[in-house]
Amino acid sequence: MNPIEHKSCPVCEVSVPCAFVERWREFTIWSCPQCALQFSDPLYYSAEMYTEGYGDPGSQLAKDTGFHTHVTWGAMLAKQKNVMPFLTPLERAALKWIRAHIPKGSPTFDLGCGSGRFMISLRQLGYDACGMDGAAPPVELLKSAGFRVALGTLNSIPESWPSPSLVSCFEVLEHVPEPVEFLKAIHNRFPKTPLVLSVPLPVHERCHEIGGFFHAADYPPNHLTRWTRESLKLAFEKAGYRASIQKVHVTGDEIPNGLHLGLGIGRVIYSLLGQKSPARNGQNGSGASSQANLSRSENGLSQDSMSRQAVYRRLQRYALLPYVLWLRLKGKSGYSFLVIGE
């Protein structure tokens, strides 16, 4: 039977008897019985950690997430005349709503813009796109591409910028230690502006049928929360929004000409290169695979191992449409919740 402890849920914002989910490194994951949110204890966040993750391939966050590769990817996309083929199905669904509700030429604001793929698409569609991020490397990249981008928080946005007709925020909320306050801050700053937001479903939830699939990026200190419809609806209501929530694919055809064939072939070849993908932690986090993974995270990766990981990431990027289609049929392909807050 899982342990029960009283914890303060980041969405309910009260102490409730939460159920233990699993342990990961120095963090414990708990589940709220009222809104079904899963959250990290402690809820650790550091803006410096993300600047390091984007800028230093040797940092722990870069090893867990591959964020450092996003800057190179963003620089390549900024040179494309048409980035639409590179967008995820979720981003296309968001753009469909935006084009139907926001007049072309309107100013838009992308909060947590990262390497800027969505901002680039908005600009190519005729919108006045600007953004903000807490990490310096992607901000510098987008400034060099001619975008207005602020570094820091909502308070960093210059007053001289036009008031946006749209705020977008993709895959950011799960990184924030106080999600309700974060949404309230957006609503207070832009009270009449619709918010288009997404959060991922947990990796192990959408891929558990393929043999213990695991990814460190889904764990703290990167992802601090795992969302459900109930927790999203409550968080948006508390922030003053009326939320429309839908579940949307996020993988399968981001790369043109069917080159994004997905995850499985890459995993197989990665294993053949001599390093098996780690299995997902058990509930107590004490299995041999979790110990090995923890040991690697503590001691760092050898140059040879890092080289194999770089090969693995490239293979993943170009290998697996049939596999992703199979995952979709199984109902376990990559999904996010797309939320329209008005």
C-alpha positions as CSV (number, residue, x, y, z in Angstrom):
1,M,0.0,0.0,0.0
2,N,1.4,3.4,-1.0
3,P,2.3,5.8,1.8
4,I,0.0,8.7,2.5
5,E,1.2,12.1,3.7
6,H,-0.3,15.5,4.0
7,K,1.2,17.8,1.3
8,S,0.3,21.2,-0.1
9,C,-1.0,20.6,-3.6
10,P,0.2,23.4,-6.0
11,V,-3.3,23.6,-7.7
12,C,-5.7,23.0,-4.7
13,E,-3.3,25.2,-2.6
14,V,-4.3,23.4,0.6
15,S,-2.7,20.6,2.5
16,V,-4.3,17.3,1.5
17,P,-3.5,13.6,2.2
18,C,-1.5,12.8,-1.0
19,A,-0.5,9.3,-2.2
20,F,3.2,8.5,-2.9
21,V,3.9,7.8,-6.6
22,E,7.6,7.3,-7.0
23,R,11.1,8.6,-6.1
24,W,13.6,10.1,-8.5
25,R,17.0,11.3,-7.4
26,E,16.4,13.6,-4.4
27,F,12.7,14.2,-5.4
28,T,9.5,12.5,-4.4
29,I,6.4,12.5,-6.6
30,W,3.0,12.8,-4.9
31,S,-0.6,12.6,-6.2
32,C,-3.3,14.9,-5.1
33,P,-6.6,13.0,-4.4
34,Q,-8.7,16.1,-5.2
35,C,-7.5,17.3,-8.6
36,A,-5.3,14.2,-9.5
37,L,-2.3,16.4,-10.2
38,Q,1.1,14.7,-9.6
39,F,3.8,17.0,-8.3
40,S,7.4,17.0,-7.1
41,D,8.6,17.4,-3.6
42,P,10.5,19.7,-3.4
43,L,9.2,22.0,-6.2
44,Y,12.6,23.1,-7.2
45,Y,13.1,25.7,-9.9
46,S,16.1,27.7,-11.1
47,A,16.3,30.0,-14.1
48,E,20.1,29.6,-14.1
49,M,19.6,25.9,-14.5
50,Y,17.7,26.4,-17.8
51,T,20.3,28.9,-19.1
52,E,22.9,26.2,-18.3
53,G,20.8,23.5,-19.9
54,Y,20.5,25.4,-23.2
55,G,24.1,26.5,-23.2
56,D,26.2,23.7,-21.7
57,P,26.0,20.2,-23.2
58,G,27.8,18.9,-20.1
59,S,25.2,20.1,-17.6
60,Q,22.9,17.6,-16.0
61,L,19.7,19.2,-17.5
62,A,21.3,19.1,-21.0
63,K,22.0,15.4,-20.5
64,D,18.5,14.8,-19.3
65,T,16.6,16.8,-21.9
66,G,18.9,17.6,-24.9
67,F,17.9,21.3,-24.5
68,H,21.3,22.4,-25.8
69,T,20.4,20.9,-29.3
70,H,17.3,23.1,-29.4
71,V,19.3,26.3,-30.1
72,T,21.0,24.8,-33.1
73,W,17.6,23.5,-34.3
74,G,16.1,27.0,-33.8
75,A,18.9,28.7,-35.7
76,M,18.2,26.3,-38.7
77,L,14.4,27.0,-38.5
78,A,14.9,30.7,-38.4
79,K,16.5,30.5,-41.9
80,Q,13.6,28.5,-43.4
81,K,11.1,30.3,-45.7
82,N,8.3,27.9,-44.4
83,V,8.5,26.3,-41.0
84,M,5.0,24.8,-41.2
85,P,6.2,21.3,-42.1
86,F,8.3,21.3,-38.9
87,L,5.4,22.1,-36.5
88,T,3.9,19.4,-34.3
89,P,0.2,18.5,-34.8
90,L,-0.5,20.3,-31.5
91,E,1.1,23.5,-32.8
92,R,-0.9,23.2,-36.0
93,A,-4.1,22.8,-34.0
94,A,-3.2,25.9,-32.0
95,L,-2.5,27.8,-35.2
96,K,-5.9,26.7,-36.6
97,W,-7.6,28.3,-33.6
98,I,-5.5,31.4,-33.8
99,R,-6.1,32.0,-37.5
100,A,-9.8,31.7,-36.9
101,H,-10.0,34.0,-33.9
102,I,-7.0,36.5,-34.1
103,P,-6.8,38.9,-37.0
104,K,-3.6,38.7,-39.1
105,G,-1.2,41.5,-38.3
106,S,-2.1,41.4,-34.6
107,P,0.7,41.4,-31.9
108,T,1.2,38.1,-30.2
109,F,3.3,37.1,-27.2
110,D,4.9,33.6,-26.8
111,L,5.7,33.0,-23.1
112,G,8.5,30.5,-22.6
113,C,9.3,30.8,-26.3
114,G,12.4,28.5,-26.3
115,S,14.1,28.3,-29.6
116,G,11.2,30.1,-31.2
117,R,9.6,27.6,-33.6
118,F,6.1,28.9,-32.9
119,M,7.1,32.6,-33.0
120,I,8.7,32.0,-36.4
121,S,5.5,30.3,-37.7
122,L,3.4,33.2,-36.4
123,R,5.6,35.8,-38.2
124,Q,5.5,33.8,-41.4
125,L,1.7,33.9,-41.2
126,G,1.7,37.7,-40.9
127,Y,1.5,38.2,-37.1
128,D,3.6,40.6,-35.1
129,A,5.3,37.9,-32.9
130,C,7.3,38.7,-29.8
131,G,8.2,36.5,-26.8
132,M,10.0,35.9,-23.5
133,D,12.1,33.2,-22.0
134,G,14.0,32.6,-18.8
135,A,17.1,31.1,-20.6
136,A,19.7,33.4,-22.2
137,P,20.9,31.2,-25.2
138,P,17.5,31.0,-27.0
139,V,16.7,34.7,-26.3
140,E,20.0,35.7,-27.9
141,L,19.3,33.4,-30.9
142,L,15.9,35.0,-31.5
143,K,17.1,38.5,-31.1
144,S,19.7,37.8,-33.8
145,A,16.8,36.6,-36.0
146,G,15.1,40.0,-35.6
147,F,12.5,39.1,-32.9
148,R,11.5,41.2,-29.9
149,V,12.3,38.8,-27.1
150,A,12.6,39.6,-23.3
151,L,14.8,37.6,-20.9
152,G,13.4,36.9,-17.5
153,T,9.8,36.9,-16.3
154,L,6.5,38.7,-17.2
155,N,7.9,41.7,-15.3
156,S,10.7,41.9,-17.9
157,I,8.4,42.8,-20.7
158,P,9.0,46.4,-21.8
159,E,6.0,48.7,-21.4
160,S,6.7,50.0,-24.9
161,W,5.7,46.7,-26.5
162,P,2.2,46.6,-28.0
163,S,-0.5,44.9,-25.9
164,P,-0.9,41.4,-27.5
165,S,-4.1,40.0,-29.0
166,L,-2.9,36.5,-28.1
167,V,-0.6,34.9,-25.4
168,S,0.8,31.5,-26.2
169,C,2.6,29.2,-23.7
170,F,3.7,25.7,-24.9
171,E,5.0,23.1,-22.5
172,V,5.9,25.6,-19.8
173,L,3.4,25.1,-17.0
174,E,4.9,21.8,-16.0
175,H,8.2,23.5,-15.2
176,V,6.7,26.1,-12.8
177,P,6.6,25.6,-9.0
178,E,3.5,27.8,-8.5
179,P,1.3,27.1,-11.6
180,V,-1.8,28.9,-10.3
181,E,0.1,32.1,-9.5
182,F,1.8,31.8,-12.8
183,L,-1.5,31.7,-14.7
184,K,-2.9,34.5,-12.5
185,A,0.1,36.7,-13.4
186,I,-0.6,36.2,-17.1
187,H,-4.3,37.0,-16.6
188,N,-3.6,40.1,-14.5
189,R,-1.1,41.4,-17.0
190,F,-3.3,40.7,-20.1
191,P,-6.9,40.4,-18.6
192,K,-8.8,40.5,-22.0
193,T,-6.3,38.4,-24.0
194,P,-6.9,34.7,-24.8
195,L,-4.3,32.3,-23.6
196,V,-3.3,29.2,-25.8
197,L,-1.4,26.8,-23.6
198,S,-0.2,23.2,-23.7
199,V,1.1,20.7,-21.2
200,P,2.4,17.2,-22.0
201,L,0.9,14.0,-20.7
202,P,3.6,12.1,-18.7
203,V,5.9,10.1,-20.9
204,H,5.4,6.9,-18.9
205,E,1.6,7.3,-19.2
206,R,1.6,7.4,-23.0
207,C,4.3,4.9,-23.7
208,H,4.1,2.3,-20.9
209,E,3.0,-0.4,-23.3
210,I,6.3,-0.4,-25.2
211,G,8.4,-2.0,-22.5
212,G,9.2,0.3,-19.6
213,F,9.9,3.4,-21.7
214,F,11.6,6.0,-19.6
215,H,12.8,9.6,-20.1
216,A,14.6,11.7,-17.5
217,A,13.1,14.9,-19.0
218,D,9.7,13.9,-17.6
219,Y,11.1,14.1,-14.0
220,P,12.2,16.9,-11.7
221,P,13.9,19.3,-11.7
222,N,12.7,19.7,-15.3
223,H,9.0,18.6,-15.0
224,L,7.7,19.5,-11.6
225,T,4.0,18.6,-12.3
226,R,2.0,16.1,-14.3
227,W,-1.4,17.3,-15.4
228,T,-4.9,16.0,-15.8
229,R,-8.0,17.6,-17.2
230,E,-9.3,18.1,-13.7
231,S,-6.2,19.8,-12.4
232,L,-6.0,22.0,-15.6
233,K,-9.6,23.1,-15.4
234,L,-9.2,24.0,-11.7
235,A,-6.0,25.9,-12.2
236,F,-7.5,28.0,-15.1
237,E,-10.6,28.7,-13.1
238,K,-8.6,29.9,-10.1
239,A,-6.7,32.2,-12.5
240,G,-9.9,33.7,-13.9
241,Y,-10.1,31.9,-17.2
242,R,-12.8,29.8,-18.8
243,A,-10.9,26.8,-20.2
244,S,-11.5,24.6,-23.2
245,I,-9.3,21.5,-23.1
246,Q,-8.6,18.9,-25.8
247,K,-6.1,16.1,-26.1
248,V,-3.9,16.4,-29.1
249,H,-1.0,14.4,-30.8
250,V,2.4,16.0,-30.5
251,T,4.5,13.5,-32.4
252,G,4.6,11.7,-35.8
253,D,5.0,14.3,-38.5
254,E,7.1,17.2,-37.3
255,I,9.7,16.6,-40.0
256,P,8.8,17.0,-43.7
257,N,8.6,14.1,-46.2
258,G,8.0,11.5,-43.5
259,L,11.5,11.6,-42.2
260,H,10.4,11.7,-38.5
261,L,9.9,8.0,-38.1
262,G,10.1,8.3,-34.3
263,L,11.4,6.5,-31.4
264,G,11.5,2.7,-31.6
265,I,14.2,2.2,-34.3
266,G,16.4,4.7,-32.6
267,R,16.0,2.8,-29.3
268,V,17.0,-0.5,-31.0
269,I,20.1,1.0,-32.7
270,Y,21.0,2.8,-29.4
271,S,20.9,-0.6,-27.7
272,L,23.1,-2.1,-30.4
273,L,25.6,0.7,-29.8
274,G,26.1,-0.8,-26.4
275,Q,23.9,1.2,-24.0
276,K,20.4,0.0,-23.3
277,S,17.6,2.6,-22.6
278,P,17.0,2.7,-18.9
279,A,13.8,1.2,-17.6
280,R,11.4,3.4,-15.8
281,N,11.8,3.6,-12.1
282,G,9.7,1.4,-9.9
283,Q,7.5,3.0,-7.3
284,N,10.2,2.8,-4.6
285,G,13.0,3.9,-7.0
286,S,15.4,1.2,-5.6
287,G,15.8,-1.1,-8.6
288,A,19.1,-1.8,-10.2
289,S,18.3,0.2,-13.3
290,S,17.5,3.3,-11.3
291,Q,20.6,2.9,-9.2
292,A,22.7,2.7,-12.4
293,N,21.0,5.7,-13.8
294,L,21.6,7.6,-10.6
295,S,25.2,6.6,-10.6
296,R,25.6,7.9,-14.2
297,S,23.9,11.2,-13.3
298,E,26.2,11.6,-10.2
299,N,29.5,10.7,-11.9
300,G,28.9,12.2,-15.4
301,L,29.1,10.5,-18.7
302,S,32.2,9.5,-20.5
303,Q,33.1,11.2,-23.8
304,D,32.4,7.9,-25.6
305,S,29.0,7.6,-24.0
306,M,28.1,11.2,-24.8
307,S,29.1,10.5,-28.4
308,R,26.7,7.5,-28.5
309,Q,23.9,9.6,-27.1
310,A,24.5,12.2,-29.8
311,V,24.2,9.5,-32.4
312,Y,21.0,8.2,-30.7
313,R,19.4,11.6,-30.7
314,R,20.0,12.0,-34.5
315,L,18.7,8.5,-35.2
316,Q,15.6,9.3,-33.1
317,R,15.0,12.5,-35.1
318,Y,15.0,10.7,-38.4
319,A,13.7,7.3,-37.7
320,L,10.1,6.1,-37.2
321,L,6.9,7.1,-38.7
322,P,5.5,3.5,-38.8
323,Y,6.4,3.1,-35.1
324,V,4.6,6.3,-34.1
325,L,1.6,5.3,-36.2
326,W,1.5,2.0,-34.3
327,L,1.8,3.9,-31.0
328,R,-1.2,6.1,-32.1
329,L,-3.2,3.0,-32.8
330,K,-2.4,1.8,-29.3
331,G,-3.4,5.1,-27.9
332,K,0.1,5.7,-26.5
333,S,1.7,8.1,-29.0
334,G,2.9,11.5,-27.8
335,Y,0.0,13.6,-26.5
336,S,-0.4,17.0,-24.9
337,F,-3.4,18.8,-23.5
338,L,-4.1,21.9,-25.6
339,V,-6.0,24.6,-23.5
340,I,-7.7,27.7,-24.8
341,G,-8.3,30.1,-21.9
342,E,-10.6,33.0,-22.4
